[in-house]
Amino acid sequence: MIINNGRMFPAEIEMWPAEYVEGLGVVFARFDATTQDSGNVSYGVKAPAGRYFVKTAGDPTDQAPYLDFDGRVALLRNAVRLAEAVPHPLLPELHAVIESPGGPVLVYEWREGEHLGTTREQRDDPATAYQRFRALPAEQILKALDEVFDLHAKLTSAGWVEGDFYDGCLLYDFGARRLTVLDLDTYHFGAYRNEMGRMFGASRFMAPEEYSLGAPIDERTTTFVMARTVFVLLADGTLEREALRGSDAIYAVVQEAVTTRFPSYDAFYQAWLAARQT
């Protein structure tokens, strides 16, 4: 048995994940092909001991997603390695990993909030969580970015490199003013090379090397993507000074990060911290 915070989960089950989840408690949310295209199937479950987010590799016979079942299982195991290596307040706690005939079942704490990711067609709708977040006071957004950058400082220090980070990785609780970062399954341990050409990701956030076959992907890529996050969430996506709701010092840091570029994530992060004190 795996025991975390006084809660007990089996280390292994012989039933399929969906059957186990149904027996765990009341399923109040399901995230499948109707909400995302990864091929994973996840659940919100209310159990006697609390509420959980349970993530699985989905249907082994489902060939529609870009990754087959074995690929989805590999990403879930990658997510486990990251969660174990870098605990952080922005990341939901991983309570248990349960082996099953349908691959690993990951049991996380449930986090309240609204998903900031939205479709291109709805992106300009002021009613979306994405636009409501962007409409918050600048300092409130800056504090959320401070947390995201702190998380990536910890990830970088532990050897992890960004992969497919965008607003769809963010959950925000407007009442509690609490940000959560989700779905870092595609982050890589260690630097690697672009073997795809145009890599997976949202173009609003991606670095040039994520389009270039054979290009190195490393902490400088993480830096670029974090700076682009500022331009997306605190500006209009352009590099124009008048669009950014922040100080000249902050603009100078993020503008450098996406043009001449910093030599390392730490150099960017230290410059960001200094700019936030200006």
C-alpha positions in Angstrom: 0.0 0.0 0.0 1.1 3.6 -0.6 0.2 5.8 2.3 0.3 9.6 1.9 -1.1 12.1 4.4 -3.0 9.3 6.2 -4.7 8.2 3.0 -4.3 4.7 1.7 -4.3 3.4 -1.9 -3.3 0.0 -3.3 0.1 -0.2 -5.0 -1.5 -2.4 -7.7 -5.0 -3.4 -8.9 -6.2 -6.1 -11.3 -9.2 -4.1 -12.6 -9.2 -1.5 -15.3 -8.7 2.1 -14.2 -12.3 3.2 -15.0 -13.7 0.4 -12.8 -11.4 1.3 -10.0 -12.3 5.0 -10.2 -16.0 4.2 -10.0 -15.4 2.2 -6.8 -13.2 4.9 -5.3 -16.0 7.4 -4.9 -18.5 9.7 -6.7 -17.1 10.8 -10.1 -18.1 14.4 -10.5 -16.0 15.3 -13.5 -14.6 13.4 -16.5 -11.9 14.7 -18.9 -11.7 12.7 -22.1 -11.7 13.3 -25.9 -14.5 15.8 -25.5 -12.3 18.2 -23.5 -8.7 17.4 -24.7 -6.9 15.4 -27.4 -4.1 13.7 -25.4 -5.8 10.3 -25.3 -5.6 10.4 -21.5 -8.8 10.0 -19.5 -9.0 11.8 -16.1 -11.6 12.1 -13.4 -12.6 14.3 -10.5 -13.6 11.9 -7.7 -15.2 12.6 -4.3 -14.2 9.9 -1.8 -14.8 9.7 1.9 -11.3 11.0 2.6 -11.5 13.9 0.2 -11.5 14.9 -3.5 -9.0 13.7 -6.0 -7.9 14.2 -9.5 -7.2 10.8 -11.0 -5.3 10.5 -14.3 -5.0 7.5 -16.6 -3.6 6.6 -20.0 -7.1 6.1 -21.4 -8.3 3.4 -23.8 -5.4 1.2 -25.1 -7.2 0.7 -28.4 -7.7 4.5 -29.0 -5.4 5.3 -31.9 -6.8 8.8 -32.5 -4.4 10.8 -30.3 -0.9 11.8 -31.5 0.6 9.3 -29.0 -0.3 5.6 -28.9 -1.1 3.9 -25.6 2.5 3.0 -24.8 3.5 6.6 -25.4 0.8 7.9 -23.1 1.9 5.5 -20.4 5.5 6.7 -20.8 4.4 10.3 -20.3 2.5 9.4 -17.1 5.6 7.8 -15.7 7.5 10.9 -16.7 5.0 13.0 -14.8 5.6 10.8 -11.7 9.3 11.4 -11.9 8.8 15.1 -12.1 6.4 15.2 -9.2 8.7 13.2 -7.0 11.7 15.3 -7.9 10.2 18.8 -7.6 7.4 19.3 -5.0 6.1 22.8 -5.3 3.1 24.8 -4.0 1.9 25.3 -7.6 1.9 21.6 -8.4 -1.0 19.4 -7.1 0.4 16.8 -4.7 0.7 13.3 -6.1 -0.8 11.0 -3.5 -0.4 7.6 -5.2 0.7 5.7 -8.3 -1.4 2.6 -8.8 -0.3 0.0 -11.3 -3.2 -1.6 -13.3 -3.8 -3.6 -16.5 -4.5 -0.2 -18.1 -1.2 1.4 -17.1 -0.5 3.6 -14.1 -3.3 5.4 -12.3 -2.1 8.7 -10.9 -4.0 10.0 -7.9 -3.5 13.7 -7.2 -5.1 16.2 -4.8 -8.0 18.0 -6.4 -7.4 21.7 -7.0 -10.2 24.2 -7.4 -10.0 26.8 -10.2 -10.9 27.6 -13.8 -8.8 26.5 -16.7 -7.1 29.4 -18.5 -6.7 27.5 -21.8 -9.4 28.1 -24.4 -10.0 27.6 -28.0 -8.8 30.1 -30.6 -12.4 30.9 -31.5 -13.2 31.8 -27.9 -9.9 33.5 -27.0 -11.2 37.0 -27.3 -14.4 36.4 -25.3 -14.2 38.5 -22.1 -16.3 35.9 -20.3 -13.6 33.2 -20.6 -11.3 32.5 -17.6 -8.4 33.4 -19.9 -9.6 37.0 -20.5 -10.8 37.4 -17.0 -7.4 36.5 -15.7 -5.7 38.9 -18.2 -8.1 41.6 -16.9 -6.9 41.3 -13.3 -4.8 44.1 -11.8 -1.3 43.9 -13.1 0.2 43.2 -9.7 -2.0 40.2 -9.2 -0.9 38.7 -12.5 2.8 39.6 -11.7 2.5 37.7 -8.4 1.2 34.6 -10.3 4.1 34.9 -12.7 6.5 35.2 -9.8 5.2 31.8 -8.7 5.5 30.3 -12.1 9.1 31.5 -12.5 10.0 30.2 -9.0 8.6 26.8 -10.0 10.7 26.8 -13.2 13.8 27.8 -11.2 13.3 24.7 -9.1 12.6 22.5 -12.2 15.7 23.9 -14.0 17.9 23.4 -10.9 16.7 19.7 -10.8 17.5 19.2 -14.5 14.1 19.6 -16.1 13.5 21.4 -19.4 10.2 22.9 -20.6 8.0 21.0 -23.0 4.7 22.3 -24.3 4.0 24.9 -21.6 1.1 27.3 -22.4 -2.0 28.8 -20.8 -3.6 25.4 -21.0 -1.3 24.3 -18.2 -2.8 26.9 -15.8 -5.7 26.7 -13.4 -6.7 29.8 -11.5 -9.0 30.1 -8.4 -10.3 33.6 -8.7 -11.8 33.6 -5.2 -8.7 32.4 -3.4 -6.3 34.0 -5.9 -4.5 30.7 -6.2 -2.7 29.5 -9.3 -2.1 25.8 -10.1 0.2 24.4 -12.8 -1.0 21.2 -14.5 0.1 18.7 -17.1 3.9 19.0 -17.2 4.0 15.4 -18.5 6.0 16.4 -21.6 8.8 18.2 -19.7 12.2 16.5 -20.4 14.8 15.5 -17.9 18.0 17.0 -19.3 18.6 19.0 -22.5 17.7 17.3 -25.8 17.4 18.0 -29.5 14.4 18.8 -31.6 13.5 15.6 -33.5 10.2 16.8 -34.9 10.8 20.1 -36.7 7.6 21.9 -35.6 7.3 20.6 -32.0 4.0 20.3 -30.1 3.0 23.5 -28.4 1.1 26.8 -28.8 2.9 29.1 -31.2 2.2 32.1 -28.9 4.6 30.6 -26.3 7.1 28.7 -28.4 10.8 29.4 -28.8 12.5 29.5 -32.3 14.4 26.2 -31.6 11.0 24.5 -31.2 10.5 24.9 -34.9 14.0 23.9 -36.0 14.8 20.2 -36.6 18.0 19.2 -34.7 18.1 22.4 -32.6 19.1 22.1 -28.9 16.3 22.4 -26.4 17.6 23.4 -23.0 17.1 25.9 -20.2 17.4 28.8 -22.6 14.2 27.4 -24.2 12.5 27.4 -20.8 13.6 31.0 -20.4 12.1 32.1 -23.7 8.8 30.3 -23.0 8.5 32.0 -19.6 9.1 35.4 -21.1 6.5 34.7 -23.8 4.1 33.9 -21.0 4.5 37.4 -19.7 3.8 38.9 -23.1 0.7 36.7 -23.5 -0.8 37.2 -20.0 0.3 40.8 -19.2 0.3 42.3 -22.7 -1.3 41.5 -26.1 1.2 39.0 -27.3 3.3 41.5 -29.1 6.7 42.9 -27.9 5.4 46.5 -28.0 6.3 48.4 -24.8 3.0 50.2 -24.6 1.1 46.9 -24.5 2.9 45.5 -21.4 1.3 46.3 -18.1 4.6 46.4 -16.1 7.6 48.6 -15.3 10.3 49.5 -17.7 12.6 47.2 -15.8 10.2 44.2 -16.3 9.8 45.0 -19.9 13.6 45.1 -20.4 14.0 41.7 -18.9 11.4 39.9 -20.9 12.3 41.8 -24.1 15.9 40.6 -23.7 14.7 37.1 -23.0 13.0 36.8 -26.4 15.5 38.7 -28.5 19.2 38.6 -27.5 18.3 36.0 -24.9 19.8 35.2 -21.5 22.6 32.6 -21.3 20.7 30.6 -18.6 17.4 30.4 -16.8 19.1 31.5 -13.6 20.4 34.7 -15.3 16.8 35.5 -16.4 15.3 34.7 -13.1 17.7 36.8 -11.1 17.1 39.7 -13.5 13.4 39.2 -13.1 13.6 39.3 -9.3 15.7 42.5 -9.5 13.2 44.1 -11.8 10.3 43.2 -9.5 12.1 45.2 -6.7 12.5 48.3 -8.9 
